[in-house]
Amino acid sequence: MRIVTFRRGLLLFIPLCVCSIKLSAQESNLTVTQDPKFEQLLNEKRKINSSITVNDRYKIQIYNGDSETSKKTLVDFRRDFKNYDGTIVFSTPTYKVWVGNFKSRIEAEHNLIDLKKRYPNALLIKPNK
């Protein structure tokens, strides 16, 4: 009885071995095709996230008021001052346009003098965390 069981096992084992030799895994070469605009989109997202985050850097507030005027102010600002980043922050019930991301107060005050020529109500702020 034992020999018959061994033979059955052997008969099942041999075809499995033969089949497994014929099988092969996928090739290890992998090609990723990525849309070139994807990297551009990621860079824009990083830029937006860095300007929105409230941190220990100084910013200049150039407008405080309603939504439509704040959007127009930000568009005009970006057209005139391309080297600054800017964002709109909602603080109930007003919208604020914050520009710049200055490491030191001296750097922020120097830029505030230049921006006051165009935006007389501009003021220096340091957002709370």
DSSP file (Angstrom, degrees, kcal/mol; ACC not computed):
  #  RESIDUE AA STRUCTURE BP1 BP2  ACC     N-H-->O    O-->H-N    N-H-->O    O-->H-N    TCO  KAPPA ALPHA  PHI   PSI    X-CA   Y-CA   Z-CA
    1    1 A M     >        0   0    0      0, 0.0     4,-1.6     0, 0.0     5,-0.2   0.000 360.0 360.0 360.0 -38.0    0.0    0.0    0.0
    2    2 A R  H  >  +     0   0    0      1,-0.2     4,-2.0     2,-0.2     5,-0.1   0.876 360.0  53.6 -67.1 -37.5    2.8    2.3    0.8
    3    3 A I  H  > S+     0   0    0      1,-0.2     4,-2.5     2,-0.2    -1,-0.2   0.878 105.7  53.7 -66.3 -39.4    4.5    1.7   -2.6
    4    4 A V  H  > S+     0   0    0      2,-0.2     4,-2.4     1,-0.2    -1,-0.2   0.907 109.1  48.7 -63.3 -41.4    1.3    2.6   -4.5
    5    5 A T  H  X S+     0   0    0     -4,-1.6     4,-2.3     2,-0.2    -1,-0.2   0.893 111.0  50.6 -65.3 -40.0    1.1    5.9   -2.6
    6    6 A F  H  X S+     0   0    0     -4,-2.0     4,-2.5     2,-0.2    -2,-0.2   0.906 110.3  49.6 -64.2 -41.2    4.7    6.6   -3.3
    7    7 A R  H  X S+     0   0    0     -4,-2.5     4,-2.7     2,-0.2    -2,-0.2   0.903 110.2  50.2 -65.8 -41.2    4.2    5.9   -7.0
    8    8 A R  H  X S+     0   0    0     -4,-2.4     4,-2.0     2,-0.2     5,-0.2   0.931 111.9  48.0 -61.7 -44.5    1.1    8.2   -7.2
    9    9 A G  H  X S+     0   0    0     -4,-2.3     4,-2.5     1,-0.2    -2,-0.2   0.907 112.5  48.9 -61.7 -41.5    3.1   10.9   -5.5
   10   10 A L  H  X S+     0   0    0     -4,-2.5     4,-2.3     1,-0.2    -2,-0.2   0.885 109.1  52.9 -65.4 -39.0    6.0   10.4   -8.0
   11   11 A L  H  < S+     0   0    0     -4,-2.7    -1,-0.2     1,-0.2    -2,-0.2   0.841 114.9  41.5 -66.4 -33.3    3.6   10.4  -10.9
   12   12 A L  H  X S+     0   0    0     -4,-2.0     4,-1.4    -5,-0.2    -2,-0.2   0.847 113.5  53.3 -79.2 -35.5    2.2   13.8   -9.7
   13   13 A F  H  X S+     0   0    0     -4,-2.5     4,-2.2    -5,-0.2    -2,-0.2   0.897 103.5  55.0 -68.7 -42.3    5.6   15.2   -8.8
   14   14 A I  H  X S+     0   0    0     -4,-2.3     4,-2.3     1,-0.2     5,-0.2   0.930 109.0  45.8 -63.3 -48.2    7.3   14.5  -12.2
   15   15 A P  H  > S+     0   0    0      0, 0.0     4,-2.6     0, 0.0    -1,-0.2   0.884 112.0  53.3 -63.4 -34.8    4.7   16.4  -14.3
   16   16 A L  H  X S+     0   0    0     -4,-1.4     4,-2.3     2,-0.2    -2,-0.2   0.909 109.4  48.3 -64.3 -40.4    4.8   19.3  -11.9
   17   17 A C  H  X S+     0   0    0     -4,-2.2     4,-1.6     2,-0.2    -1,-0.2   0.917 112.1  48.8 -64.3 -43.0    8.5   19.5  -12.2
   18   18 A V  H  X S+     0   0    0     -4,-2.3     4,-1.3     1,-0.2    -2,-0.2   0.915 113.2  47.5 -64.1 -43.1    8.3   19.4  -16.0
   19   19 A C  H  X S+     0   0    0     -4,-2.6     4,-1.3     1,-0.2    -2,-0.2   0.892 109.4  52.9 -66.1 -39.8    5.7   22.1  -16.0
   20   20 A S  H  < S+     0   0    0     -4,-2.3    -1,-0.2     1,-0.2    -2,-0.2   0.812 104.7  55.4 -69.8 -27.9    7.5   24.4  -13.6
   21   21 A I  H  < S+     0   0    0     -4,-1.6    -1,-0.2     1,-0.2    -2,-0.2   0.869 107.0  51.1 -68.3 -36.1   10.7   24.2  -15.8
   22   22 A K  H  < S+     0   0    0     -4,-1.3    -2,-0.2    -5,-0.1    -1,-0.2   0.784  96.3  85.0 -72.6 -27.6    8.7   25.5  -18.7
   23   23 A L     <  -     0   0    0     -4,-1.3     2,-0.3     0, 0.0     0, 0.0  -0.493  60.0-175.3 -75.9 144.2    7.3   28.4  -16.8
   24   24 A S        -     0   0    0     -2,-0.2     3,-0.1     3,-0.0    -3,-0.0  -0.985  22.6-115.3-138.7 152.2    9.4   31.5  -16.5
   25   25 A A        -     0   0    0     -2,-0.3     3,-0.1     1,-0.2     2,-0.0  -0.243  44.9 -82.6 -77.5 169.7    8.9   34.8  -14.7
   26   26 A Q        -     0   0    0      1,-0.1    -1,-0.2     2,-0.0     2,-0.0  -0.305  55.0 -91.7 -68.6 157.6    8.4   38.2  -16.3
   27   27 A E        -     0   0    0      1,-0.1    -1,-0.1     2,-0.1    -3,-0.0  -0.345  27.6-129.3 -68.3 154.1   11.4   40.1  -17.5
   28   28 A S  S    S+     0   0    0     -3,-0.1     2,-0.4     2,-0.0    -1,-0.1   0.486  74.8 108.2 -86.5  -2.2   13.0   42.5  -15.1
   29   29 A N        -     0   0    0      2,-0.0     2,-0.4     1,-0.0    -2,-0.1  -0.633  47.7-174.7 -78.7 129.8   13.0   45.4  -17.5
   30   30 A L        -     0   0    0     -2,-0.4     2,-0.5     2,-0.0    -2,-0.0  -0.992   8.8-165.4-129.0 126.8   10.5   48.0  -16.6
   31   31 A T        -     0   0    0     -2,-0.4     2,-0.6     2,-0.0    -2,-0.0  -0.957   4.6-160.9-116.0 123.1    9.8   51.1  -18.7
   32   32 A V        -     0   0    0     -2,-0.5     2,-0.6     2,-0.0    -2,-0.0  -0.900   2.0-160.5-104.9 123.3    7.8   54.0  -17.1
   33   33 A T        -     0   0    0     -2,-0.6     2,-0.4     2,-0.0    -2,-0.0  -0.914  15.3-177.6-104.9 118.7    6.2   56.4  -19.5
   34   34 A Q        -     0   0    0     -2,-0.6    -2,-0.0     2,-0.0     5,-0.0  -0.945  30.8-115.2-122.6 136.2    5.4   59.7  -17.9
   35   35 A D    >>  -     0   0    0     -2,-0.4     3,-1.8     1,-0.1     4,-0.6  -0.484  23.4-134.1 -64.9 131.7    3.6   62.7  -19.3
   36   36 A P  H 3> S+     0   0    0      0, 0.0     4,-0.9     0, 0.0     3,-0.4   0.763 104.2  62.2 -62.4 -23.6    6.1   65.6  -19.4
   37   37 A K  H 3> S+     0   0    0      1,-0.2     4,-2.4     2,-0.2     5,-0.2   0.681  87.7  73.9 -74.8 -15.8    3.4   67.9  -17.9
   38   38 A F  H <> S+     0   0    0     -3,-1.8     4,-2.3     2,-0.2    -1,-0.2   0.927  96.5  46.5 -62.6 -45.4    3.3   65.8  -14.8
   39   39 A E  H  X S+     0   0    0     -4,-0.6     4,-2.2    -3,-0.4    -1,-0.2   0.883 111.9  51.9 -64.9 -37.8    6.6   67.1  -13.5
   40   40 A Q  H  X S+     0   0    0     -4,-0.9     4,-2.2     2,-0.2    -1,-0.2   0.904 109.2  50.3 -63.6 -41.4    5.5   70.6  -14.3
   41   41 A L  H  X S+     0   0    0     -4,-2.4     4,-2.3     1,-0.2    -2,-0.2   0.896 109.3  50.9 -64.1 -41.1    2.3   70.0  -12.3
   42   42 A L  H  X S+     0   0    0     -4,-2.3     4,-2.5     2,-0.2    -2,-0.2   0.903 109.2  51.0 -63.0 -40.9    4.3   68.7   -9.4
   43   43 A N  H  X S+     0   0    0     -4,-2.2     4,-2.2     2,-0.2    -2,-0.2   0.902 110.5  48.9 -63.8 -40.9    6.6   71.8   -9.4
   44   44 A E  H  X S+     0   0    0     -4,-2.2     4,-2.6     2,-0.2    -1,-0.2   0.909 110.9  50.6 -63.9 -41.4    3.5   74.1   -9.4
   45   45 A K  H  X S+     0   0    0     -4,-2.3     4,-2.7     2,-0.2    -2,-0.2   0.906 110.4  49.0 -63.5 -42.0    2.0   72.2   -6.6
   46   46 A R  H  X S+     0   0    0     -4,-2.5     4,-2.2     2,-0.2    -1,-0.2   0.900 111.6  50.1 -63.2 -40.0    5.3   72.4   -4.5
   47   47 A K  H  X S+     0   0    0     -4,-2.2     4,-1.4     2,-0.2    -2,-0.2   0.917 112.6  46.2 -64.8 -44.0    5.4   76.2   -5.3
   48   48 A I  H  X S+     0   0    0     -4,-2.6     4,-1.7     1,-0.2    -2,-0.2   0.921 112.6  50.2 -65.6 -44.4    1.8   76.7   -4.1
   49   49 A N  H  X S+     0   0    0     -4,-2.7     4,-1.9     1,-0.2    -1,-0.2   0.883 109.1  51.5 -62.8 -38.4    2.2   74.6   -1.0
   50   50 A S  H  < S+     0   0    0     -4,-2.2    -1,-0.2     1,-0.2    -2,-0.2   0.829 111.6  47.2 -70.0 -29.3    5.3   76.5    0.0
   51   51 A S  H  < S+     0   0    0     -4,-1.4    -1,-0.2    -5,-0.2    -2,-0.2   0.762 112.8  49.0 -82.4 -23.3    3.6   79.8   -0.4
   52   52 A I  H  < S+     0   0    0     -4,-1.7    -2,-0.2    -5,-0.1    -1,-0.2   0.840  86.9  99.1 -82.6 -34.4    0.5   78.7    1.6
   53   53 A T  S  < S-     0   0    0     -4,-1.9     2,-0.6    -5,-0.2    -4,-0.0  -0.235  71.0-133.9 -60.9 137.8    2.2   77.2    4.6
   54   54 A V        +     0   0    0     75,-0.1     2,-0.2     2,-0.1    -1,-0.1  -0.825  43.2 150.7 -92.1 121.9    2.4   79.5    7.6
   55   55 A N        -     0   0    0     -2,-0.6     0, 0.0     2,-0.2     0, 0.0  -0.610  61.1 -76.4-137.1-164.5    5.9   79.4    9.0
   56   56 A D  S    S+     0   0    0     -2,-0.2     2,-0.2    70,-0.1    -2,-0.1   0.227  91.3 107.8 -88.6  16.3    8.3   81.6   10.9
   57   57 A R  S    S-     0   0    0      1,-0.1     2,-0.2    47,-0.0    -2,-0.2  -0.559  72.5-108.4 -92.2 159.1    9.1   83.7    7.9
   58   58 A Y  E     -A  102   0A   0     44,-2.7    44,-2.6    -2,-0.2     2,-0.3  -0.589  34.5-175.5 -86.7 147.7    8.1   87.3    7.4
   59   59 A K  E     - B   0 125A   0     66,-2.8    66,-3.0    -2,-0.2     2,-0.5  -0.893  21.5-127.3-134.6 165.0    5.5   88.3    4.8
   60   60 A I  E     -AB  99 124A   0     39,-2.6    39,-2.7    -2,-0.3     2,-0.6  -0.973  14.6-147.4-118.1 127.3    4.1   91.5    3.5
   61   61 A Q  E     +AB  98 123A   0     62,-2.9    62,-2.0    -2,-0.5    37,-0.2  -0.839  21.2 172.1 -94.0 119.5    0.3   92.0    3.4
   62   62 A I  E     +     0   0A   0     35,-2.3     2,-0.3    -2,-0.6    59,-0.2   0.598  63.1  25.5-104.4 -13.2   -0.6   94.2    0.4
   63   63 A Y  E     -A   97   0A   0     34,-0.9    34,-2.2     2,-0.0     2,-0.3  -0.997  49.2-177.8-152.3 147.8   -4.4   94.0    0.6
   64   64 A N  E     +A   96   0A   0     -2,-0.3     2,-0.3    32,-0.2    32,-0.2  -0.915  50.5  64.4-144.6 113.2   -7.2   93.3    3.1
   65   65 A G  E    S+A   95   0A   0     30,-2.7    30,-3.4    -2,-0.3    -2,-0.0  -0.883  76.7   1.4 173.5-141.3  -10.8   93.2    1.9
   66   66 A D     >  -     0   0    0     -2,-0.3     4,-1.7    28,-0.2     5,-0.1  -0.216  61.8-110.4 -81.1 169.4  -13.3   91.3   -0.3
   67   67 A S  H  > S+     0   0    0      2,-0.2     4,-2.2     1,-0.2     5,-0.2   0.926 110.8  47.9 -66.2 -50.4  -12.7   88.2   -2.5
   68   68 A E  H  > S+     0   0    0      1,-0.2     4,-2.1     2,-0.2    -1,-0.2   0.907 114.0  46.3 -63.0 -43.6  -12.9   89.7   -6.0
   69   69 A T  H  > S+     0   0    0      1,-0.2     4,-2.6     2,-0.2    -1,-0.2   0.863 110.6  53.8 -67.9 -34.8  -10.6   92.6   -5.2
   70   70 A S  H  X S+     0   0    0     -4,-1.7     4,-2.3     2,-0.2    -1,-0.2   0.904 108.9  48.7 -66.7 -39.4   -8.1   90.4   -3.5
   71   71 A K  H  X S+     0   0    0     -4,-2.2     4,-2.2     2,-0.2    -2,-0.2   0.920 113.4  46.9 -63.7 -43.4   -8.0   88.1   -6.6
   72   72 A K  H  X S+     0   0    0     -4,-2.1     4,-2.5     1,-0.2     5,-0.2   0.901 111.6  51.4 -65.0 -40.8   -7.5   91.1   -8.9
   73   73 A T  H  X S+     0   0    0     -4,-2.6     4,-2.5     1,-0.2    -2,-0.2   0.910 110.4  48.5 -62.8 -42.7   -4.8   92.6   -6.6
   74   74 A L  H  X S+     0   0    0     -4,-2.3     4,-2.6     2,-0.2    -1,-0.2   0.900 111.4  49.6 -65.9 -40.7   -2.9   89.3   -6.6
   75   75 A V  H  X S+     0   0    0     -4,-2.2     4,-1.7     2,-0.2    -2,-0.2   0.931 113.4  46.4 -63.2 -45.3   -3.1   89.0  -10.4
   76   76 A D  H  X S+     0   0    0     -4,-2.5     4,-2.0     1,-0.2    -2,-0.2   0.899 112.5  51.1 -63.2 -40.2   -1.8   92.6  -10.8
   77   77 A F  H  X S+     0   0    0     -4,-2.5     4,-3.3     1,-0.2    -2,-0.2   0.930 109.1  49.4 -63.5 -46.0    0.9   92.0   -8.3
   78   78 A R  H  < S+     0   0    0     -4,-2.6    -1,-0.2     1,-0.2    -2,-0.2   0.835 110.4  52.1 -64.1 -31.9    2.1   88.8  -10.0
   79   79 A R  H  < S+     0   0    0     -4,-1.7     3,-0.3    -5,-0.2    -1,-0.2   0.903 118.9  34.9 -69.1 -40.2    2.2   90.7  -13.3
   80   80 A D  H  < S+     0   0    0     -4,-2.0     2,-0.5     1,-0.2    -2,-0.2   0.829 126.1  36.9 -84.4 -34.2    4.3   93.5  -11.9
   81   81 A F    ><  +     0   0    0     -4,-3.3     3,-0.8    -5,-0.2    -1,-0.2  -0.796  61.8 165.7-123.9  86.9    6.5   91.6   -9.4
   82   82 A K  T 3  S+     0   0    0     -2,-0.5    -1,-0.1    -3,-0.3    -4,-0.1   0.697  71.1  63.3 -77.5 -19.2    7.4   88.2  -10.9
   83   83 A N  T 3  S+     0   0    0      2,-0.1     2,-0.3    17,-0.0    -1,-0.2   0.516  93.2  74.3 -87.2  -3.4   10.2   87.4   -8.4
   84   84 A Y  S <  S-     0   0    0     -3,-0.8     2,-0.3    -7,-0.1    -3,-0.1  -0.818  73.1-139.7-103.9 147.5    7.8   87.4   -5.4
   85   85 A D        -     0   0    0     -2,-0.3    15,-2.8   -34,-0.0     2,-0.3  -0.812  25.1-174.2 -99.9 151.5    5.4   84.6   -4.6
   86   86 A G  E     -C   99   0A   0     -2,-0.3     2,-0.3    13,-0.2    13,-0.2  -0.962  10.4-177.5-143.9 158.3    2.0   85.6   -3.3
   87   87 A T  E     -C   98   0A   0     11,-2.6    11,-2.6    -2,-0.3     2,-0.5  -0.982  26.5-119.3-152.3 160.1   -1.2   84.0   -1.9
   88   88 A I  E     -C   97   0A   0     -2,-0.3     2,-0.5     9,-0.2     9,-0.2  -0.905  26.7-166.3-104.6 130.7   -4.6   84.8   -0.7
   89   89 A V  E     -C   96   0A   0      7,-3.2     7,-3.1    -2,-0.5     2,-0.6  -0.966  12.1-141.8-119.0 130.6   -5.5   83.9    2.8
   90   90 A F  E     +C   95   0A   0     -2,-0.5     2,-0.4     5,-0.2     5,-0.2  -0.822  23.5 171.0 -95.2 123.4   -9.0   83.9    4.1
   91   91 A S  E >   -C   94   0A   0      3,-2.9     3,-2.7    -2,-0.6    -2,-0.0  -0.945  54.2 -70.0-131.8 109.8   -9.5   85.2    7.7
   92   92 A T  T 3  S+     0   0    0     -2,-0.4     3,-0.0     1,-0.3    -2,-0.0  -0.052 116.5   1.4 -45.5 126.8  -13.1   85.6    8.5
   93   93 A P  T 3  S+     0   0    0      0, 0.0    -1,-0.3     0, 0.0     2,-0.3  -0.898 125.7  53.0-103.2  16.6  -14.6   87.9    7.2
   94   94 A T  E <   - C   0  91A   0     -3,-2.7    -3,-2.9   -28,-0.1     2,-0.4  -0.718  64.5-130.1-117.1 163.0  -11.9   89.3    5.0
   95   95 A Y  E     -AC  65  90A   0    -30,-3.4   -30,-2.7    -2,-0.3     2,-0.4  -0.900  23.2-159.5-107.4 138.5   -9.4   88.1    2.4
   96   96 A K  E     -AC  64  89A   0     -7,-3.1    -7,-3.2    -2,-0.4     2,-0.7  -0.946  10.9-144.5-121.2 140.1   -5.8   89.0    2.7
   97   97 A V  E     -AC  63  88A   0    -34,-2.2   -35,-2.3    -2,-0.4   -34,-0.9  -0.917  21.3-172.5-104.3 114.4   -3.1   89.1    0.0
   98   98 A W  E     -AC  61  87A   0    -11,-2.6   -11,-2.6    -2,-0.7     2,-0.3  -0.887   3.2-174.9-107.8 136.3    0.3   88.0    1.4
   99   99 A V  E     +AC  60  86A   0    -39,-2.7   -39,-2.6    -2,-0.4   -13,-0.2  -0.918  39.0  22.6-129.7 156.1    3.4   88.3   -0.6
  100  100 A G  E     -     0   0A   0    -15,-2.8   -16,-0.1    -2,-0.3     2,-0.1   0.053  54.6-129.8  80.7 168.7    7.0   87.3   -0.1
  101  101 A N  E     -     0   0A   0    -42,-0.1     2,-0.3   -15,-0.0   -42,-0.2  -0.545  34.2-177.5-157.0  78.3    8.7   84.7    2.1
  102  102 A F  E     -A   58   0A   0    -44,-2.6   -44,-2.7     1,-0.1     6,-0.0  -0.672  24.5-154.1 -97.9 135.9   11.5   86.6    3.8
  103  103 A K  S    S+     0   0    0     -2,-0.3     2,-0.3   -46,-0.2    -1,-0.1   0.865  79.1  33.5 -73.5 -37.1   13.9   84.9    6.3
  104  104 A S  S  > S-     0   0    0      1,-0.1     4,-1.9   -46,-0.1     5,-0.1  -0.827  74.6-124.6-123.2 159.6   14.8   88.0    8.2
  105  105 A R  H  > S+     0   0    0     -2,-0.3     4,-2.7     2,-0.2     5,-0.2   0.855 111.5  56.7 -67.5 -35.3   12.9   91.1    9.3
  106  106 A I  H  > S+     0   0    0      2,-0.2     4,-2.2     1,-0.2    -1,-0.2   0.927 107.5  47.4 -63.3 -45.1   15.6   93.4    7.7
  107  107 A E  H  > S+     0   0    0      1,-0.2     4,-1.8     2,-0.2    -1,-0.2   0.904 113.5  48.8 -62.0 -41.7   15.1   91.7    4.3
  108  108 A A  H  X S+     0   0    0     -4,-1.9     4,-2.1     1,-0.2    -2,-0.2   0.904 110.8  49.6 -66.1 -41.9   11.3   92.1    4.7
  109  109 A E  H  X S+     0   0    0     -4,-2.7     4,-1.7     2,-0.2    -1,-0.2   0.876 108.3  53.8 -66.2 -36.9   11.5   95.7    5.7
  110  110 A H  H  X S+     0   0    0     -4,-2.2     4,-1.1     1,-0.2    -1,-0.2   0.921 113.2  42.5 -62.1 -43.9   13.8   96.5    2.7
  111  111 A N  H  X S+     0   0    0     -4,-1.8     4,-2.3     1,-0.2    -2,-0.2   0.810 107.5  61.6 -72.4 -30.1   11.2   94.9    0.3
  112  112 A L  H  X S+     0   0    0     -4,-2.1     4,-2.2     1,-0.2    -1,-0.2   0.886  99.5  55.5 -62.6 -38.7    8.3   96.7    2.2
  113  113 A I  H  X S+     0   0    0     -4,-1.7     4,-0.6     1,-0.2    -1,-0.2   0.914 110.3  45.3 -60.4 -43.0    9.8  100.0    1.3
  114  114 A D  H >X S+     0   0    0     -4,-1.1     3,-0.7     1,-0.2     4,-0.5   0.899 114.3  48.0 -66.9 -40.8    9.8   99.1   -2.4
  115  115 A L  H >X S+     0   0    0     -4,-2.3     4,-3.3     1,-0.2     3,-0.7   0.779  99.1  67.2 -73.8 -26.1    6.2   97.7   -2.2
  116  116 A K  H 3< S+     0   0    0     -4,-2.2    -1,-0.2     1,-0.2    -2,-0.2   0.758  90.1  66.0 -65.8 -23.3    4.8  100.7   -0.4
  117  117 A K  H << S+     0   0    0     -3,-0.7    -1,-0.2    -4,-0.6    -2,-0.2   0.886 117.5  24.5 -63.6 -37.3    5.4  102.8   -3.5
  118  118 A R  H << S+     0   0    0     -3,-0.7    -2,-0.2    -4,-0.5    -1,-0.2   0.802 134.7  35.3 -95.4 -36.4    2.8  100.7   -5.3
  119  119 A Y    ><  -     0   0    0     -4,-3.3     3,-1.9     1,-0.1    -1,-0.2  -0.829  65.6-176.6-122.4  90.0    0.7   99.6   -2.3
  120  120 A P  T 3  S+     0   0    0      0, 0.0    -1,-0.1     0, 0.0    -4,-0.1   0.739  82.1  55.3 -63.1 -23.4    0.6  102.3    0.3
  121  121 A N  T 3  S+     0   0    0    -59,-0.2    -5,-0.1     2,-0.1   -60,-0.1   0.318  79.2 129.5 -91.2   9.5   -1.3  100.2    2.8
  122  122 A A    <   -     0   0    0     -3,-1.9     2,-0.3    -7,-0.1   -60,-0.2  -0.331  35.4-175.6 -65.3 144.0    1.2   97.4    2.8
  123  123 A L  E     -B   61   0A   0    -62,-2.0   -62,-2.9    -2,-0.0     2,-0.3  -0.985  27.0-110.8-143.1 154.3    2.4   96.2    6.1
  124  124 A L  E     +B   60   0A   0     -2,-0.3     2,-0.3   -64,-0.2   -64,-0.2  -0.653  39.1 177.8 -85.5 134.2    4.9   93.7    7.5
  125  125 A I  E     -B   59   0A   0    -66,-3.0   -66,-2.8    -2,-0.3    -2,-0.0  -0.951  27.1-155.6-134.6 155.4    3.5   90.6    9.2
  126  126 A K        -     0   0    0     -2,-0.3   -68,-0.2   -68,-0.2   -70,-0.1  -0.896  30.4-136.3-128.7 101.8    4.9   87.5   10.8
  127  127 A P        -     0   0    0      0, 0.0     2,-0.2     0, 0.0    -2,-0.0  -0.202  17.4-117.7 -60.6 145.5    2.2   84.8   10.6
  128  128 A N              0   0    0      1,-0.1   -72,-0.0   -72,-0.0   -74,-0.0  -0.506 360.0 360.0 -77.9 152.4    1.6   82.7   13.7
  129  129 A K              0   0    0     -2,-0.2    -1,-0.1   -73,-0.0   -75,-0.1   0.475 360.0 360.0 -75.0 360.0    2.2   79.0   13.5
